[in-house]
Amino acid sequence: MKTIFYIFLLLMFGHATAIAQKPIVLTDDEVKFGNTMCPGVWVEIPEVSSEVVKSNWKKAIEKGSKSKALITGNEITIFGAIYKDINELPVNIFSSVTEKDSIIRLFAAVELSRDEFTKVGSNEHDQLKSTLKQFAKDQYAKVAKDQLSAQESILKNMEKDLASLRKEKEKLEKEIQNANTSISQETYKIATAEKEISTTRSNLESRTGEVNQMADGKEKKAAQSELKSMEKKVKDLEKANVTSDSRITKSKTVITENTAAIAINVENQEDMGVKINKQKMQVAKYADKLKTIESY
């Protein structure tokens, strides 16, 4: 039992960690490229893949320049890059991408002239840090936006499901209403028909006696034809009553089935309402995460 509890805690902690934003950390360092130690800056970018960072960093350092960056393994190098925020003249940029504890680390060093790199505390070095921080922020914000979009999509689908449940409940209630109306109508038809049947049978009985006493001839034949019409009327009314009884039975079945379905529907709506409220909290957390990242 304790083991299950600890697993639950780990899962909850892991989920909370996935939502919580992580800091973007900048660190001065030196990295060796070829035979040269290049002073520069590391930036930590949470929750992104190394391939995405490589691809987007390559585009970033190529922007505005005719030079093309070369990717060799985890290293990205460009010669003659245009980086006017640091230097009016073209510069060389040496970069490396590594992964540590599921966090991608991007290193960049800017060579202003041969073997001369930005120095810690200089405007050029501060600008390099600013560029790396903004790049990391943009990458992390993109991840957070995608996460928020996914959570909003889940919420939207839940709200659609709830709307469908409500619509289905309205349909079931309308069917019950129609069934009750049908029962009332068919019951009235049966009552009316029963009165007509009773009256017609009474008339038929007395009229039959009269006809039997009549002498043969045209009048008797006409009277006998009238009796047949009365008999047919009774049969038609009885047949109509059978149809009405069948409709009443079907309507009662609809009421029984729909009443049970509505009870289930109401429970499902309540469950979905709880899920929606929880999902709204998730959306709010991811929105706060994005807002915090954008404030870096």
C-alpha positions as CSV (number, residue, x, y, z in Angstrom):
1,M,0.0,0.0,0.0
2,K,2.9,2.4,0.9
3,T,4.5,1.6,-2.5
4,I,1.4,2.6,-4.4
5,F,1.2,5.8,-2.3
6,Y,4.8,6.7,-3.1
7,I,4.3,6.0,-6.8
8,F,1.2,8.3,-6.7
9,L,3.3,11.0,-5.1
10,L,6.0,10.6,-7.8
11,L,3.5,10.8,-10.6
12,M,1.9,13.9,-9.0
13,F,5.3,15.5,-8.5
14,G,6.3,14.7,-12.1
15,H,3.1,16.3,-13.4
16,A,3.5,19.4,-11.3
17,T,7.1,19.7,-12.5
18,A,5.9,19.5,-16.1
19,I,3.6,22.4,-15.6
20,A,6.0,24.6,-13.5
21,Q,8.3,26.8,-15.5
22,K,12.0,26.5,-15.1
23,P,14.6,29.3,-15.0
24,I,16.7,30.3,-18.0
25,V,20.3,30.2,-16.6
26,L,23.2,32.0,-18.2
27,T,26.8,31.0,-17.3
28,D,30.2,32.4,-18.5
29,D,32.6,29.6,-19.6
30,E,35.2,28.5,-22.1
31,V,34.7,25.7,-24.7
32,K,37.4,24.3,-26.9
33,F,36.7,24.4,-30.7
34,G,39.5,22.7,-32.6
35,N,42.7,23.8,-30.8
36,T,41.2,27.1,-29.6
37,M,39.6,27.8,-26.2
38,C,36.7,30.1,-26.9
39,P,35.3,32.2,-24.1
40,G,31.6,32.6,-24.3
41,V,28.2,31.9,-22.6
42,W,26.1,28.9,-21.8
43,V,22.3,29.3,-21.7
44,E,20.0,26.6,-20.4
45,I,16.8,26.1,-22.3
46,P,14.2,23.9,-20.6
47,E,11.8,21.5,-22.2
48,V,13.1,21.7,-25.8
49,S,14.8,19.2,-28.0
50,S,18.4,19.6,-29.1
51,E,17.4,19.2,-32.8
52,V,14.9,22.1,-32.5
53,V,17.6,24.3,-30.8
54,K,20.2,23.4,-33.4
55,S,17.8,24.2,-36.3
56,N,16.5,27.5,-34.8
57,W,19.9,28.7,-33.6
58,K,21.4,28.0,-37.1
59,K,18.6,30.2,-38.6
60,A,19.2,32.9,-36.0
61,I,22.9,33.3,-36.6
62,E,22.5,33.1,-40.4
63,K,19.9,35.9,-40.4
64,G,21.0,38.9,-42.4
65,S,24.2,37.2,-43.6
66,K,25.2,35.5,-46.8
67,S,27.2,33.1,-44.8
68,K,25.9,29.6,-44.0
69,A,26.3,27.9,-40.6
70,L,27.9,24.5,-40.6
71,I,26.6,21.8,-38.2
72,T,29.1,19.2,-37.2
73,G,27.7,16.8,-34.6
74,N,26.7,19.1,-31.7
75,E,28.8,22.0,-33.0
76,I,27.4,24.9,-35.1
77,T,29.9,27.3,-36.7
78,I,29.5,30.3,-38.9
79,F,32.2,32.6,-40.3
80,G,31.4,36.1,-41.5
81,A,28.1,36.4,-39.6
82,I,26.4,39.8,-39.4
83,Y,25.9,40.7,-35.8
84,K,25.7,44.5,-35.7
85,D,24.5,44.6,-32.0
86,I,28.0,43.4,-31.2
87,N,30.2,44.6,-34.0
88,E,29.7,46.5,-37.2
89,L,32.1,44.1,-38.9
90,P,31.3,40.5,-39.7
91,V,32.1,38.1,-36.8
92,N,32.6,34.3,-36.3
93,I,30.3,32.5,-34.0
94,F,31.2,29.1,-32.4
95,S,28.3,27.2,-30.9
96,S,27.7,23.9,-29.1
97,V,24.5,22.2,-28.0
98,T,24.5,19.6,-25.2
99,E,21.9,18.0,-23.0
100,K,22.1,17.9,-19.2
101,D,19.4,16.5,-16.9
102,S,16.8,16.8,-19.7
103,I,17.7,20.5,-20.2
104,I,19.3,21.7,-23.4
105,R,22.4,23.8,-23.0
106,L,23.5,26.1,-25.8
107,F,27.0,27.6,-25.8
108,A,28.0,30.5,-28.0
109,A,31.3,32.4,-28.4
110,V,31.7,35.4,-30.7
111,E,35.1,36.0,-32.3
112,L,35.4,39.7,-33.0
113,S,38.7,39.4,-34.8
114,R,41.3,36.6,-35.0
115,D,41.6,35.0,-31.5
116,E,39.8,38.0,-30.0
117,F,36.5,37.1,-28.3
118,T,34.0,39.0,-26.2
119,K,35.2,39.7,-22.7
120,V,33.2,39.3,-19.5
121,G,31.8,42.7,-18.5
122,S,32.1,44.2,-21.9
123,N,29.2,45.6,-23.8
124,E,29.8,43.0,-26.5
125,H,29.6,40.2,-24.0
126,D,26.5,41.6,-22.3
127,Q,24.9,41.8,-25.7
128,L,25.8,38.1,-26.4
129,K,24.1,37.2,-23.1
130,S,21.1,39.3,-24.0
131,T,20.8,37.6,-27.4
132,L,21.2,34.1,-25.9
133,K,18.6,34.9,-23.2
134,Q,16.1,36.1,-25.8
135,F,16.7,33.1,-28.0
136,A,16.2,30.8,-25.0
137,K,13.1,32.7,-23.9
138,D,11.6,32.4,-27.5
139,Q,12.2,28.7,-27.6
140,Y,10.8,28.1,-24.2
141,A,7.8,30.3,-24.8
142,K,7.1,28.4,-28.0
143,V,7.0,25.1,-26.0
144,A,4.8,26.7,-23.3
145,K,2.4,28.1,-26.0
146,D,2.1,24.7,-27.6
147,Q,1.4,23.2,-24.1
148,L,-1.2,25.8,-23.4
149,S,-2.8,25.3,-26.8
150,A,-3.0,21.5,-26.2
151,Q,-4.6,22.1,-22.8
152,E,-7.1,24.6,-24.3
153,S,-7.9,22.1,-27.0
154,I,-8.7,19.4,-24.4
155,L,-10.9,21.9,-22.6
156,K,-12.7,22.9,-25.8
157,N,-13.4,19.2,-26.6
158,M,-14.7,18.7,-23.1
159,E,-17.0,21.7,-23.4
160,K,-18.2,20.3,-26.8
161,D,-18.9,16.9,-25.1
162,L,-20.9,18.7,-22.4
163,A,-22.9,20.7,-25.0
164,S,-23.6,17.4,-26.7
165,L,-24.8,15.8,-23.5
166,R,-27.1,18.8,-22.8
167,K,-28.4,18.6,-26.4
168,E,-29.0,14.9,-26.0
169,K,-30.9,15.5,-22.7
170,E,-33.1,18.1,-24.4
171,K,-33.8,15.6,-27.2
172,L,-34.7,12.8,-24.7
173,E,-37.0,15.2,-22.8
174,K,-38.7,16.3,-26.0
175,E,-39.3,12.7,-26.9
176,I,-40.9,12.1,-23.5
177,Q,-43.0,15.2,-24.0
178,N,-44.1,13.9,-27.4
179,A,-44.8,10.4,-26.0
180,N,-47.0,11.9,-23.2
181,T,-48.9,13.9,-25.8
182,S,-49.3,10.8,-27.9
183,I,-50.6,8.8,-25.0
184,S,-53.2,11.5,-24.2
185,Q,-54.3,11.7,-27.8
186,E,-54.5,7.9,-28.3
187,T,-56.3,7.5,-24.9
188,Y,-58.9,10.1,-26.0
189,K,-59.3,8.3,-29.4
190,I,-59.9,5.0,-27.6
191,A,-62.4,6.5,-25.3
192,T,-64.3,8.2,-28.2
193,A,-64.1,5.0,-30.2
194,E,-65.5,2.9,-27.3
195,K,-68.5,5.2,-27.0
196,E,-69.1,4.9,-30.8
197,I,-68.7,1.1,-30.7
198,S,-71.1,0.9,-27.8
199,T,-73.7,3.1,-29.5
200,T,-73.2,1.4,-32.9
201,R,-73.6,-2.1,-31.3
202,S,-76.8,-1.0,-29.5
203,N,-78.2,0.4,-32.7
204,L,-77.1,-2.6,-34.6
205,E,-78.8,-4.9,-32.2
206,S,-82.1,-3.1,-32.3
207,R,-81.9,-2.5,-36.0
208,T,-81.1,-6.2,-36.7
209,G,-84.4,-7.2,-34.9
210,E,-86.3,-4.7,-37.0
211,V,-84.7,-5.9,-40.3
212,N,-85.4,-9.5,-39.5
213,Q,-89.1,-8.6,-39.2
214,M,-89.2,-6.9,-42.5
215,A,-90.7,-8.5,-45.6
216,D,-88.3,-9.4,-48.4
217,G,-87.8,-6.8,-50.9
218,K,-85.8,-3.7,-51.8
219,E,-86.3,-2.0,-48.4
220,K,-85.0,-5.1,-46.5
221,K,-81.9,-5.3,-48.8
222,A,-81.2,-1.7,-48.2
223,A,-81.6,-2.2,-44.5
224,Q,-79.3,-5.2,-44.6
225,S,-76.7,-3.2,-46.4
226,E,-77.0,-0.6,-43.6
227,L,-76.4,-3.3,-41.0
228,K,-73.2,-4.4,-42.8
229,S,-72.0,-0.8,-42.8
230,M,-72.6,-0.6,-39.1
231,E,-70.7,-3.9,-38.5
232,K,-67.8,-2.7,-40.6
233,K,-67.8,0.6,-38.6
234,V,-67.5,-1.4,-35.4
235,K,-64.6,-3.5,-36.8
236,D,-62.8,-0.4,-38.1
237,L,-63.1,1.3,-34.7
238,E,-61.8,-1.9,-32.9
239,K,-58.9,-2.0,-35.3
240,A,-58.2,1.6,-34.7
241,N,-58.2,0.9,-30.9
242,V,-55.6,-1.8,-31.4
243,T,-53.4,0.6,-33.3
244,S,-53.9,3.2,-30.5
245,D,-53.0,0.6,-27.8
246,S,-49.8,-0.2,-29.7
247,R,-48.9,3.5,-30.0
248,I,-49.5,3.9,-26.2
249,T,-47.3,0.9,-25.4
250,K,-44.5,2.3,-27.6
251,S,-44.8,5.7,-26.0
252,K,-44.6,4.2,-22.5
253,T,-41.5,2.3,-23.6
254,V,-40.0,5.6,-24.9
255,I,-40.8,7.3,-21.5
256,T,-39.2,4.4,-19.5
257,E,-36.1,4.2,-21.6
258,N,-35.6,8.0,-21.9
259,T,-36.1,8.5,-18.2
260,A,-33.3,6.0,-17.5
261,A,-31.2,7.6,-20.2
262,I,-31.7,11.1,-18.7
263,A,-30.6,9.9,-15.3
264,I,-27.4,8.6,-16.8
265,N,-27.0,11.8,-18.9
266,V,-27.3,13.9,-15.8
267,E,-24.6,11.9,-14.0
268,N,-22.4,12.2,-17.1
269,Q,-23.0,16.0,-17.2
270,E,-22.0,16.3,-13.5
271,D,-18.8,14.2,-14.1
272,M,-18.0,16.3,-17.2
273,G,-18.6,19.5,-15.2
274,V,-16.0,18.4,-12.6
275,K,-13.5,17.4,-15.4
276,I,-14.0,20.8,-17.1
277,N,-13.4,22.7,-13.8
278,K,-10.2,20.7,-13.3
279,Q,-9.1,21.3,-16.9
280,K,-9.8,25.0,-16.5
281,M,-7.3,25.0,-13.6
282,Q,-4.8,23.2,-15.8
283,V,-5.3,25.8,-18.6
284,A,-4.8,28.6,-16.0
285,K,-1.6,26.9,-14.7
286,Y,-0.2,26.7,-18.3
287,A,-1.2,30.3,-19.0
288,D,0.6,31.4,-15.9
289,K,3.6,29.4,-17.0
290,L,3.7,31.1,-20.3
291,K,3.2,34.5,-18.7
292,T,6.1,33.9,-16.4
293,I,8.4,32.8,-19.2
294,E,7.4,35.8,-21.3
295,S,8.4,38.1,-18.3
296,Y,11.9,36.7,-18.2
